């Protein structure tokens, strides 16, 4: 009888989106996968938990996606989670109105072809003056033909060099980019700022749709456990990796007093966790370069403010709040069915790049949030705050600074049979869920190539529509 060799075995270290994507792709392709995660749940930074002080299940931070996120959407398809995303193509920007209530600016696609599909609503937007609109249109036109290469220039400098008005910066460029990239404009790469606008605002109406999970994040990504086990793979939670050693033609991963032997390893960790593990891996010139590069990455924080009120203060599902510290409002009572049916109203407020809030106390942040919300929603004056939670994610994302692409590593690593994943790797995307999912697929592809059985897991890009097809041909 022929000697039938078992399919190659893979240890995936890290159960965030990158690890889930790599593990699911490899398991579907027939590899024997063992996914290790130090937390008691999957999802990494995209997770939820029962808050001990309130008894409420909350997301660690509100996560959204856009229609352009093809790898993430493919991962949702694998997990059977596609129907758990609510889609919106209407964006409401609110300016403070005091006792008279907020003034609404609605941006939504109309009948014109891309890149002009939202231009009619934009032309009528009361949040911007005619000078603002001309400046914004002129700025966006620079991204029609392509995306500038990554350089040392920051986006704040680019905006001033291209004649943007202060109000256009404060009410358009800044709210979009700080929320999308979680960094201040003077620390943002022009390349990735341009990518956000070209591929979400200009590419097509479908590309710019916003998707919001309708279930808690740990429930959304926890489905990966069933997916993997149904394909003969394993998942070990509460299993943090201590070290990794060469073992024959493969690797021995030591984790929580257990050992896991496999033909290959995928490290799907945050950049700081990967840096902390390097001393426990074989040292060589390439690993020293990797350590030097990882030392140059920096974090940027996000703060989520969860408020439960005794009554409804807005019927909006979500909104961008202008001219305030609070940037986004998500009405969880309307977005997630699990929070409906109660007289109380559950709102989540988000402040990206929230460096100014890190040193503030919980009560100071709650007071700030309530004060700013009152500028938009007069009904708040008669409402009672029942409970509140402040979640500071100090290490929420890496900072996508100018020139960072030159040190972002690819999926191959300094060690044979070991591969890297994580949104900080060279994905062509910034610190996003899409970047994480792509990194997992890229690591899985690199692994299969190394074993002489190259397979493709990345799905195709969303095509341009309308007149934008001329610029993507």
N, C-alpha and C positions, 0 to 999 in steps of 0.2 A: 504494500500500500504506500502511496506517496506520503511524505512527511509534511503534514499540514501545520504550518506555523500559525500561531494565534495572531490576530491583528495587533499592531503596535499599541503600547500602552502610553498614556500621557497623564502627567499630573499637572493640573491647572491650579496655580496658587493665587487666590483672590477671587471672591464671589461678587464683585461689582459688575457693572455692565460689560466691561471689557472681558472679564473672565467668563461671564455667562455666555457672551457671544462666541468666544473661542471654544468653550466646552460644548455648546450645543452644535456648532458647525462640525466639530470633529466627531462627536458622538453620532450624528446623523450620517457621517461618512464611514462609520464602522469602527472607529478607533475606540479603545477601551479607556475611558476618561475617568479620572478621580478628581473632583473639584473640592478644594480645601478653602474654607472661609473661617476666619477667626471670630467673627460675630455669630450670634445665634440666628441670623437670618441672611438672606441674599439681597443684593441690591447696592451694597456699598453706601456711597453718599446719597443714592436715590432710594431711601428707605423710610419706613414709618414704624412707630412704636407707641405703646400705651404710656402716656405721660403719668408718672406716679402721683403728681400733685393734683391732677384734675380727673384722672380716669378716662380721659379722652384719647382716642387714637389719632395721632397727628403725623404728618409728613415732616421729615427733618427740614425740608425746604420745598417750596413749590417748584416743580419741574414741568417745563413745557417743551414741545417740539414744533417743527414746522414741516410742511409738506415736502420740503427738499431733503428731509432726513431719511434717505432710502435704506441705509443699513439698519437703522433703528426700527423702521417700519417692517423690514424683513424679519428682524428678531421678534417683534410683536406677532408677526404671522406664525413663526415657528412655535411660539408659546401659546398661541390661541388667545392673544390679548388684544387683537385689533379692535374688537367691538367695545373695549374698555376705554377707548379714547374718544373724547368729544371734540368735534372740529368747529372752528370759527373762522370766518373770513371778514368779520366786522370788528374793527378796533375802535374803542372809545377812549379818547383823550379828554380828561376833565381839567378845567382850570378853576381855581377857587372862586366861589361866589358869595361867601359869607352867609348871611341870613336868607338870601334869595336862592341859595343852592348853587351847585356847580354849573358851569357852562360847558356844554358838550361839543366836541369836535369828533366826527365819525369819519374814519377812513375805511373804505371798502371798495372792492372791484365793481366796475360797471361794464358796459357793453364794448368799450374800446379794446383793441388788441394790446397785448404786452409790447413795450413796457409802459403803455399809457393806461392800463386797465384801472388804476386807482386815481387817475388824474382829475376826473370830474369832482369826486368827493374832496380831493386835496385842494382844488381851486376854490371850493366853497368853505374851506375850513376856517372858522372864526378865530382859532388859536394863533393864526399867523397873519401878519400884514402882507400887503402886496410885495414889499421889499423882501420879506422873509421867504415868500413863495418863489420869487425869482431866484434868490440865492440858493435855495434848496434844489430847485430844478437844475440850476447850473452845476451844482455840486454833483448831483446824481448822474448828469450827462457824462461826466468824466469816467464813469464806470461802465458805460454801455459797451465799449469795445473790449474791455478786459479789466483784469485786476492788477494793480501795480505790484511789482515784486517786493518781497520783504526787505526792508532797509532800516537804517537807524532813525528815520523820521517818525515822530509820533503823530497821532491823528489830530491832536489839538493844534499842532503847528500847521498841518495840512489844511485844516478848516480855515484858519486865519489867512493862510497864503492864498486860499481860493475864495476869499471875499465873503465868508458867511457872516450874517448878522448875529448879534449876541442872542437875540430871541430865537433865531433858527437853531442855534447851537443848544440853547437851554431847553427848548420845547420839542425839538425833533431829533437831532443827531445824538445828543446826550442820553435822553430817555431810552432810545432804541439800543444804542451800543452798550451803555453801562449794564442794562438788563441782559443783553444777549451775550456779552463777553466778560462781564463781572470785573470791570476795571475802569479806572478813570481815563478820560480822553488823553491826558498828557502821558499816559503809560501804555497806550494801545498802539499796536502795530497797524500801520496804514493798510497793509496787505489784508489783514483779517477784518478790519472795519469795512473795507471795500467789498470783501466777500459777502459780508452780512447783507449789505444793501443790494448788491448786484444779484445775488442768488435768492433773496427773499422778496425784495420789493420790485425787481425789474424782470426776473426770469419768466414768470408766469403767475396767473392767479392761484394756481394749485400750489406752487412753491411757497407762497407766503401765507398759506393757511396756518393757523395755530391750533395745535392739538393739546388738550389738557386731560390727564388721567382722571377717570370717573371713579376710581377705586383707590384705596391706600397703596402707596408705592411698594411696600413689602408684599402685599397681595399680588400686585402686578408682576413683580419679578420673582416671587416665590414659586411661581408656576414652573420655573426652570428645573426645580427639584424633580417634579413628576416627569417632565420632558426627558431629563437625563436618565432617570431610573428606568423609564419605559424602553430605553435603548441600551440597556445593559451597563450603564455607567453608574458611578457612585458619587454621593455628595456627603462631605463631612463638615458639619458646622462646629463652631467653638473649637476650631483647630488652627492655631496660629503656628506658622513655620518658624523654626529656630535656626536651621542650617540646611545646607544641601551639599552632598559629596558625590564625586564621580564613583560609579559602581559598575565595573565591567564596561560594556558598551552603552550604559545608560547612567541614571542618576538615582541617588538615594536621598529622599527628602525627609528630614527629621522635623516632626511637628507634634507638639503637645505630648511628648513621651512616646510617640508612635513613629514608625518609619514607613515610607511609601516608596517602593521601587518602581521605576518606569523607564521606558525607552527615551522619553523626551519630557521636557518641562516647559510650561508657559508661565512666566511671571506676569500676572495682571494686577499690579499693585500701583498705589499712588507713587509719585516720584520720591517722596520722603521715605516711604516704606521700602522702596527698592534701594535707596541709598543706605538705609540702616542694615539691609541684608548683605550688602557687598562685602563687608569684612569676613563673612562666613562662606564666601565663594572663592574658588581658586583665583589667585591674583596673576594678571598678565598686563601687558602694556595697554591693550584695548580696555580692560576693566578699569585701569587707572584713568584713562581718558573719560570713560563713562562716569566715574566718580566725580571727576573735575567738572563735567558738564552738569550733572545733577545738582552740584553745589551752587550752580548759578540760577536754578529755578527758584521762584518765590511764590508765596500764596497770596490770595485775595479773598477777603471774607464776605459772607452773605448773612444777613440777619432776617429771620422770620418772626413776625409778631402775630400771635393767634389770639383772637378776641371773641368771646361769647357774650352776646348782648341779649336782653330780655325781649327784644322786638326786632323786626326787619327795618333796616334803615336805607336799603337800596334794593332795587330789583335787577340791577346789573349783575351779570355773571362774573365779569372782570372789567377792569379799567386801568388805564395809565393815569396816574395822578401827577400833574405838572406843578412846578414852582414850589415843591415841598420836598422834605427829606424822604418821605415814603414815596416809592416809585410805582408800585403795582398793588392793586387790590384784587383778591380772588374771593369770590363769595362761595365758600365751601358748602353752605346750606343749599345752594342751587347746583353746584358742580358735582357733588358726590351724593348719590341716593342714600347712602348710609347716614347722612346728616340731615335729611329732609324729614318733614312730618313733626318737627318740634316747633314750639312757639319761639324758642330762642333762635338767634341768628349767629352763625359762625363765619367770621371773616378771617382771612389770612392776608397780612400785609407783608410786602417784601422790599427790602433795601439791599440792593447789590452794591458791591465794592464799599461795604459799610464800615470803613475804617474809623469814621467819626463816632460810631456807636459802640465800638469794642470796649472802650473804657467806661461807658455809661452803665449805671445800675439798671436792673430790671425795671424798677418803678419809674426811673427817669425816661426810659424808652417807651413804656406804656403811656405815661403822661404826654410825651411828645406825639405819639400815634393818635391818641384821643383828641388832642388839640388840633392836629392837622386834619383828621377826618371831619371834624366839625365845620371846617371851611368848605367842605364839599357837600355834606349831607346834614341839613338842618334838623332832620328827625333824630339825630344823635343827641340833641339837647335834652330830650325827654326819655332817653334810654338809660338803662342801668347796666353797667358792666358786671357780668356774673362771675367771670373768671378770665384769666389771661395767662399766656405762656410766651416767653421770649426765648428763641433758639438762635444762639450765635454760632454759626459755622465759621470759625476763624480760619480753617484750612479748607474752605469750600472748593476752590479751584486753584489751578496755577495761573499766574499772571502772564497773559499773552503779550509780552513786551516787544518792542521793535527789535528785530534781529534774532529773535529766539529760535527761529527755524533752523539756523545753522548748527545748533547743538541738540536738536531733538533727534533721538536715535531711531533707527528703523527696527523692524521686528526681529531681525537677526541680532544675536548678542555676542559678547566676547567669548562665549563658550559653546562648543559644538553640542547640538541637541537641546539648547536652551533658547527660548524666544521671549521677546518682550511685548507686552500689550499695556494699554493705558492711554487715556486721552492726551497725555503729555508726549507720547511718541509721535513719530513723523507720519501723521495721517492726512495732512493737508487741511485739517480742520482745527479750530480752536478748542478751548476747554468746554466741551459740550457732551451731551449724551450720545449724539451722533458720532463725535470723534471717538468716544469710548467704544461704541459698537464696531466702528470701522477698524479700530486697532485690534480688536479681538479676531475679526475676520482676517486681517492681514497677517497676524501671528499664526493663525491656523493654516493659511495658505503657505507661509514660509516653512512651517513644519512639514507639510506634505511634500513640498519640493525637496527638502533635505532628505526625505526617506525614499525619494525616487518615484513618488506617486502624486505628482502635482495635481492639485484640485483648486478650483475657483469657488469662493464663497461670496465674494462681493457682488452685489446686484448692480444693475445698470443705473446710471444717473437719470434724474428726472429731466426730460427734454424741455427745451425752451419752447415757448408758444408765441403766436403772433409775429410781430416784426422782430422780436428778439432772436428768432431762428437765423436771421442774417448774421448775427454776431456770434453764434455758436456753431456755425457750419464748419 
